[in-house]
Amino acid sequence: MKVTVGVLACVLFVHPFAAQERAPQNDSIRKAALKADLYFLAHDLMEGRLVGTKGYALAAAFVKSRFERLGLLPPDPEGSYFHSFNLAVATLGDGNRLEVTDGTGLSMRRVSGQDFYPHRFGSSGHAQGEVVFAGFGITAPALSYDDYRGADVSGRFVLVLDHEPRETDPASPFEGVVTAEAAVPFRKALAAQEAGAIGILFVTDLHNHPGELDFPAEARAYWPAAPPRIDRFFLASYLDRIRIPAAQISPALAVALIRGTGRSLDELSRSAETAQGITPIRLPNVQVALTQQVIRNVIPDRSVVGLLEGSDPQLKEEVVIIAAHHDHEGTDGTQVFNGADDNASGTVAVIGIAEAYALAAQAGRRPRRSILFAVFGSEERGPLLGSWAYTERPLWPLDRTLAVLNMDMIGRHMEVPAGGGRRFRGLPPQSAQSNSNSVNLIGHSRSPALREAVERANSAFRLTLKTDLDNNVSNLLRRSDQWPFIQRGVPAIWFHTGLHPDYHTPDDRPEKIEYEKMERIVRLVHQVSWDLAQGTSGATSTGGPRAAR
């Protein structure tokens, strides 16, 4: 039986009585058990569960052992409880050069770190050719938007702006004020390559981000002289797709490149603010030669997965995913970033729900659909690399994935201090006390039926469901593991109790978790998953970007 994503009818509308059936063993989810597991995962000996450390591997082994003990099946085709993928970290090689030749034939070599710097995702090699300005360099067929329409850029470099059109407009068709996936530099490089470009040059969109830009400082921050405490990773499979060099250039260099158009950089940039993209503009009398050396080192990684098979001969071919991530920020000297809320809380919640399903199955109560439990790796490091890797190579067809219920930071009360700075950008000041009963539903606007399923199930738990963060400059919508699934048209919601001053600091410790509230949230997610798994149809998704796919 195949589920068609985007046109599914929510079972809770067809059979509202299903929501009144209490999920079996829901009361087995208890704060004492959640607390015991969380204290283990957030212990100092786990070293902050940073990717590549012993603590990170130990956390994954702990989750795997619990799945195995509960009798969950290994869903990987090779019989493993792990979903494996490769990460890649980039280092800057020698010999990075950029030369610009003007109409007189005069060639000038530009200085790496002062006029340009290579992007980590760009391919090593050499390219030389003319340059065209391609606006924001975005191709989004679902929105009928294409910055490459009506022109041939084959054999040429493209010069593109950072970010996206209507970036600050809440009504933007991309993702409102949330950064659209099509605006990610890596995605722009792929779009340029598919259009036939031999290389891509990025420049800051100063018309949207005015002010002085210290480009050399930006270059030093991007490629620091000393190795960073925490590496920035990419999915190796993504980097394998890029065959063209990619570089960031200074606004001053961009001005030199466009001089032949007779227009200023500001004028040219503003002309790119269109509803459907621009026709690329050739930059006359200029050629660029770029030599780039970026060294990629591959690092293996894996997420932890377990399956409870459904009872219905047909419906068991569909799956509900219950998800979290287990990695965090590691250590800094003697300081440990324990990550109790982020995201030991979500990890132990997945284990708690898995145990409730296992107990019910032992008593002869299996859901009609299958349940896949996924604890993703490397959420912090890309970000979302484990969940992106899953959507690239899913263990269950995405068109048979009914919904994803993601739990990330479900153990505290949202607290935003006045003047909290960039960490709380876009969020109004609010006290922890004002959010003592609240949980945020992030991604709800992309699947209204899934939101209504949560609201219906919540009648038994009486949590305050907040729905004001989907279209916010905080970018929370794209900051956890539901995002890759939303981008693939799978209904997905993130249960999140909110940011707080201890977020990503050594003060995110297990003794600060609100275990009673956390217990209620985990029981709610269990109930929602049971309601979905028991029904005769699924939840509706509009996916992303905001227009229908």
Residue pairs with C-beta under 8 A, 6 or more apart in sequence:
1 314
1 315
1 317
1 318
2 399
2 400
3 318
3 399
3 400
3 401
3 402
3 538
4 399
5 398
5 399
5 401
5 489
5 490
5 491
5 541
5 543
6 489
6 540
6 541
6 542
6 543
6 548
6 549
7 540
8 402
8 449
8 491
8 537
8 538
8 539
8 540
8 541
9 449
9 537
9 538
9 540
10 449
10 450
10 452
10 453
10 535
10 537
10 538
10 539
10 540
11 18
11 531
11 532
11 534
11 535
11 536
11 537
11 538
12 18
12 19
12 449
12 452
12 453
12 456
12 531
12 535
13 449
13 452
14 535
14 536
14 537
15 535
15 536
16 456
18 531
18 534
18 535
19 453
19 456
19 457
19 459
19 531
21 530
21 531
21 534
22 460
22 527
23 356
23 360
23 526
23 527
23 529
23 530
23 531
24 356
24 359
24 360
24 363
24 365
24 530
25 356
25 357
25 359
25 360
25 363
25 365
26 356
26 523
26 526
26 527
26 530
27 523
28 355
28 356
28 359
29 352
29 353
29 355
29 356
29 519
29 522
29 523
29 526
30 519
31 515
31 516
31 518
31 519
33 352
33 355
34 348
34 349
34 352
34 515
34 518
34 519
34 522
35 510
35 513
35 515
37 344
37 347
37 348
37 351
37 352
38 340
38 344
38 345
38 348
38 411
38 510
38 513
39 510
40 46
40 62
41 49
41 59
41 62
41 326
41 344
41 347
41 348
42 338
42 339
42 340
42 344
42 509
42 510
43 338
44 336
44 338
45 55
46 55
46 58
46 59
46 338
47 53
47 54
47 55
47 56
47 330
47 331
47 336
48 55
48 328
48 329
48 330
48 331
48 336
48 337
48 338
48 339
49 55
49 56
49 59
49 326
49 327
49 328
49 330
49 339
49 344
50 56
50 230
50 327
50 328
50 329
50 330
50 331
50 337
51 87
51 233
51 299
51 301
51 327
51 377
51 378
51 380
51 381
52 299
53 330
55 330
56 326
56 327
56 377
59 326
59 327
59 347
60 82
60 302
60 304
60 326
60 375
60 377
63 304
63 326
63 347
63 350
63 351
63 375
64 81
64 82
64 304
64 306
66 351
66 354
66 355
67 81
67 304
67 305
67 306
67 351
67 354
67 373
68 81
68 306
70 306
70 354
70 355
70 358
71 358
71 361
71 362
72 81
72 306
72 307
72 308
72 354
72 358
72 373
73 306
73 307
73 308
73 309
74 80
74 81
74 305
74 306
74 307
75 305
75 306
75 307
75 372
75 395
75 396
76 82
76 83
76 84
76 305
76 395
77 395
81 304
81 305
81 306
82 302
82 303
82 304
82 305
83 302
83 303
83 304
83 305
83 374
83 386
83 389
83 390
83 393
83 395
84 300
84 301
84 302
85 235
85 236
85 237
85 300
85 301
85 302
85 303
85 385
85 386
85 389
85 392
85 393
86 235
86 236
86 237
86 298
86 299
86 300
86 301
87 233
87 234
87 235
87 236
87 298
87 299
87 300
87 301
87 378
87 381
87 382
87 385
88 233
88 234
88 235
88 236
88 239
88 296
88 297
88 298
88 299
89 231
89 232
89 233
89 234
89 296
89 297
89 299
90 120
90 121
90 232
90 234
90 294
90 295
90 296
90 297
91 294
91 295
91 297
92 118
92 223
92 293
92 294
92 295
93 124
93 293
93 294
93 295
94 293
95 291
95 293
96 112
96 117
96 118
96 291
96 292
96 293
97 109
97 110
97 112
97 289
97 290
97 291
98 109
98 110
98 112
98 115
98 116
98 247
98 249
98 288
98 289
98 290
98 291
99 107
99 108
99 109
99 110
99 288
99 289
100 107
100 108
100 110
100 253
100 256
100 257
100 286
100 287
100 288
101 107
101 108
101 286
101 287
101 288
101 289
102 108
102 285
102 286
103 260
103 284
103 285
103 286
110 116
110 249
110 253
112 118
112 219
113 216
113 219
113 220
113 223
114 215
114 216
114 219
114 250
115 215
115 249
115 250
115 252
115 253
116 201
116 219
116 247
116 248
116 249
116 250
116 253
117 219
117 222
117 223
117 247
117 248
118 245
118 246
118 247
118 292
118 293
118 294
119 185
119 189
119 202
119 246
119 247
119 248
119 294
120 232
120 234
120 294
121 185
121 186
121 189
121 234
121 238
121 239
121 242
121 246
122 189
122 200
122 242
122 244
122 245
122 246
122 247
122 292
122 294
123 242
123 243
123 244
123 245
123 246
123 292
123 294
124 245
124 292
124 293
124 294
124 295
125 245
125 291
125 292
126 245
126 289
126 290
126 291
126 292
127 157
127 198
127 199
127 244
127 245
127 289
127 290
128 198
128 287
128 288
128 289
128 290
129 155
129 156
129 157
129 198
129 199
129 287
129 288
130 155
130 156
130 157
130 282
130 283
130 286
130 287
130 288
131 156
131 157
131 158
131 159
131 201
131 257
131 282
131 283
131 286
131 287
131 288
132 151
132 153
132 156
132 157
132 158
132 159
132 280
132 281
132 282
132 283
133 158
133 159
133 160
133 258
133 261
133 268
133 280
133 281
133 283
134 147
134 148
134 153
134 158
134 159
134 160
134 192
134 195
134 278
134 280
135 147
135 160
135 161
135 165
135 271
135 272
135 274
135 277
135 278
135 280
136 147
136 160
136 161
136 163
136 164
136 165
136 183
136 188
136 205
136 272
136 277
137 147
137 158
137 160
137 161
137 188
137 191
137 192
137 200
138 145
138 146
138 147
138 164
138 165
138 180
138 182
138 183
138 188
138 191
138 277
139 145
139 146
139 147
139 148
139 182
139 191
139 194
139 195
139 277
140 146
140 174
140 180
140 182
140 545
142 545
142 547
142 548
142 549
143 173
143 174
143 276
143 545
143 547
144 276
145 173
145 275
145 276
145 277
146 276
146 277
147 160
147 191
147 272
147 277
147 278
147 280
148 191
148 192
148 195
148 277
148 280
149 276
149 277
149 278
149 279
150 279
151 279
151 280
152 196
153 192
153 195
153 196
153 197
153 280
154 195
154 196
154 197
155 196
155 198
156 196
156 197
156 198
157 197
157 198
157 199
157 200
157 201
157 288
157 290
158 192
158 195
158 197
158 199
158 200
158 201
158 280
159 201
159 203
159 249
159 254
159 257
159 258
159 283
160 188
160 192
160 200
160 201
160 202
160 203
161 202
161 203
161 204
161 205
161 269
161 272
162 185
162 202
162 203
162 204
162 205
162 209
163 179
163 183
163 205
163 208
163 209
164 172
164 174
164 179
164 180
164 182
164 183
165 172
165 174
165 272
165 273
165 274
166 172
166 173
166 174
166 273
167 177
167 205
167 208
168 177
168 208
168 473
169 176
169 177
170 176
170 177
170 471
172 180
173 275
173 545
173 546
173 547
174 180
174 182
174 183
174 545
174 546
175 181
175 471
175 477
175 478
175 544
175 545
175 546
176 470
176 471
176 546
177 426
177 471
177 472
177 473
178 470
178 471
178 472
178 473
178 475
178 477
178 478
179 475
179 478
180 544
180 545
181 187
181 478
181 487
181 544
181 545
182 188
182 191
182 545
185 202
185 246
186 234
186 238
186 242
188 200
188 202
189 200
189 242
189 244
189 246
190 241
190 242
192 200
192 244
193 200
193 241
193 242
193 243
193 244
197 244
198 244
199 244
199 245
199 246
199 247
199 288
199 290
200 244
200 245
200 246
200 247
201 246
201 247
201 248
201 249
201 254
201 257
201 288
201 290
202 246
202 247
202 248
202 249
203 248
203 249
203 250
203 251
203 253
203 254
203 265
204 213
204 251
205 269
206 213
206 251
206 265
206 266
206 269
207 266
207 269
207 270
207 273
208 269
213 250
213 251
215 250
215 251
215 252
218 248
219 248
222 248
229 330
229 332
230 329
230 330
230 381
231 381
232 381
232 382
233 299
233 378
233 381
233 382
233 385
234 382
234 385
235 382
235 385
235 388
235 389
235 392
236 296
236 298
237 389
237 392
238 388
239 296
245 290
245 291
245 292
246 292
247 290
247 292
249 257
251 265
254 265
255 264
255 265
256 286
257 283
257 286
257 288
258 265
258 268
258 283
259 286
260 283
260 284
260 285
260 286
261 268
261 281
261 283
261 284
263 271
268 281
271 278
272 278
301 377
301 378
301 385
301 386
301 389
302 377
303 374
303 375
303 376
303 377
303 386
303 387
303 389
303 390
304 326
304 374
304 375
304 377
305 372
305 373
305 374
305 375
305 395
306 354
306 372
306 373
307 370
307 371
307 372
307 373
308 354
308 357
308 358
308 361
308 366
308 367
308 370
308 371
308 373
309 316
309 366
309 370
310 316
310 318
310 366
310 367
310 368
310 369
310 370
310 371
310 533
311 366
311 367
311 368
312 368
312 369
315 368
315 369
315 536
316 368
316 369
316 370
317 370
317 400
318 369
318 370
318 400
318 401
318 402
318 538
319 369
319 370
319 371
319 372
319 396
319 400
319 401
319 402
320 367
320 369
320 370
320 371
320 372
320 401
320 402
320 403
320 404
320 405
320 529
320 532
320 533
321 371
321 372
321 373
321 374
321 396
321 401
321 403
321 404
321 405
321 485
322 350
322 353
322 354
322 371
322 372
322 373
322 374
322 405
322 407
322 525
322 529
323 346
323 350
323 373
323 374
323 375
323 376
323 387
323 404
323 405
323 406
323 407
323 481
323 482
324 343
324 346
324 347
324 349
324 350
324 374
324 375
324 376
324 406
324 407
324 408
324 481
325 343
325 346
325 347
325 375
325 376
325 377
325 378
325 379
325 380
325 386
325 387
325 408
325 480
325 481
326 343
326 344
326 347
326 375
326 376
326 377
327 343
327 377
327 378
327 379
327 380
327 381
327 386
328 337
328 338
328 339
328 342
328 343
328 344
328 380
329 337
329 339
329 380
329 504
330 337
331 337
332 506
335 506
336 506
337 504
337 505
337 506
337 508
338 344
338 506
338 508
338 509
338 510
339 508
340 411
340 508
340 509
340 510
340 512
340 513
341 409
341 410
341 411
341 412
341 497
341 500
341 502
341 503
341 508
341 512
341 513
342 408
342 409
342 503
342 504
342 508
343 379
343 407
343 408
343 409
344 411
344 510
345 407
345 409
345 410
345 411
345 513
345 518
346 406
346 407
346 408
346 409
346 410
347 375
349 407
349 410
349 518
349 521
349 522
349 525
350 373
350 374
350 375
350 407
352 522
352 526
353 373
353 522
353 525
353 526
353 529
354 373
356 526
357 367
357 371
357 526
360 366
367 529
367 530
367 533
367 534
368 533
368 534
368 535
369 402
369 532
369 533
369 534
370 396
370 533
371 529
371 533
372 395
372 396
374 387
374 390
376 384
376 386
376 387
376 390
376 481
377 385
377 386
378 384
378 385
378 386
379 385
379 386
379 387
379 408
379 480
379 481
382 388
383 479
384 480
384 481
384 483
384 484
386 481
387 481
387 482
387 483
387 484
387 485
388 484
390 484
391 398
391 484
391 485
391 487
391 488
394 401
398 485
398 488
398 489
398 490
401 485
401 490
402 491
402 532
402 533
402 538
402 539
403 447
403 450
403 490
403 491
403 492
403 493
403 529
403 532
403 538
403 539
404 481
404 482
404 485
404 490
404 491
404 492
404 493
405 492
405 493
405 495
405 525
405 528
405 529
406 443
406 480
406 481
406 482
406 492
406 493
406 494
406 495
407 494
407 495
407 521
407 522
407 525
408 480
408 481
408 494
408 495
408 496
409 496
409 497
409 498
409 499
409 503
410 439
410 495
410 496
410 497
410 518
410 521
410 522
411 497
411 513
411 514
411 515
411 517
411 518
412 432
412 497
412 498
412 500
412 502
412 512
412 513
412 514
413 432
413 433
413 435
413 436
413 438
413 497
413 498
413 500
413 514
413 517
414 430
414 432
414 435
414 438
414 440
414 497
414 498
414 499
414 500
415 430
415 431
415 432
415 435
415 498
415 499
415 500
415 501
416 424
416 427
416 428
416 429
416 430
416 498
416 499
416 500
417 424
417 429
417 501
418 429
420 427
420 429
420 501
423 499
423 503
423 504
424 474
424 499
425 473
425 474
426 472
426 473
426 474
426 475
427 472
427 474
427 499
432 500
435 464
435 466
435 497
435 498
436 514
436 517
437 462
437 463
437 464
437 517
438 463
438 464
438 465
438 466
438 497
438 498
439 463
439 464
439 465
439 466
439 495
439 496
439 497
439 521
439 524
440 466
440 467
440 468
440 469
440 476
440 494
440 495
440 496
440 497
440 498
441 451
441 454
441 465
441 466
441 467
441 493
441 494
441 495
442 469
442 470
442 476
442 477
442 480
442 482
442 493
442 494
442 496
443 470
443 477
443 482
443 483
443 486
443 492
443 493
443 494
444 450
444 451
444 454
444 467
444 470
444 493
445 451
445 467
445 470
445 471
445 542
446 470
446 486
446 491
446 492
446 541
446 542
446 543
446 544
447 491
447 492
447 493
447 539
447 540
447 541
447 542
448 540
448 542
449 491
449 539
449 540
450 491
450 492
450 493
450 539
450 540
450 541
451 467
451 493
453 528
453 531
453 532
453 539
454 465
454 493
454 524
454 528
455 465
456 531
457 524
457 527
457 528
457 531
458 465
458 524
460 527
461 520
461 521
461 523
461 524
461 527
463 517
463 520
463 521
463 524
469 476
469 477
469 496
470 477
471 477
476 496
477 483
480 494
480 496
481 494
482 492
482 493
482 494
483 492
485 491
485 492
486 492
486 541
486 543
486 544
487 543
487 544
488 543
489 541
489 543
489 549
490 541
490 543
491 538
491 539
491 540
491 541
492 541
495 521
495 524
495 525
497 514
497 517
497 521
501 507
502 508
502 509
502 512
532 538
532 539
542 548
543 549
